[in-house]
Amino acid sequence: MDFEGEITHALSTRASLPMLRDIVQRYKQRGGTQQHAYDTLEKIRQAYRDAPCEDLVLDLMDCVAGFCSKDQRIWDEVLTG
């Protein structure tokens, strides 16, 4: 299953933020990029707009982009564009 499919499946099973972060961490370990992860999550967020899990996707996007506490960042860099 690809990254988008993993996240979408996890959301359908009501995964928690730590579980979603684990999926992104595994994606990163396989060589996935921060920008691609963020773009994919934005695409997923658009599909879940106004759904109860949209806030969860936004929280995950913050962890990917680095707009969170340093211990919650998945990449060291802050995504700037």
C-alpha positions, 0 to 999 in steps of 0.5 A: 500500500502506498503512503496515501493509501496507508493514511486513508486506511488509518483514518477510516479506522479512526487511528490516533495522531500517534498512529498516523505519525508512525505511518509518516515516520515509516514513510520517511525511513523508506526515503519519502520526502517532507514535501511529498508527505505534506502535499499528500496530506493536503490532498487527503485533507481536501477529501475529508474537508468538513469531516470529523477527522479533518482536524486530525489531518491538520495536526499531522500536517503540522508535524510534517511541516514542523509547525509544532514542538520540536519533539513532535517534528518528523523532519528537522527542517521547517517546511517553508513553501 
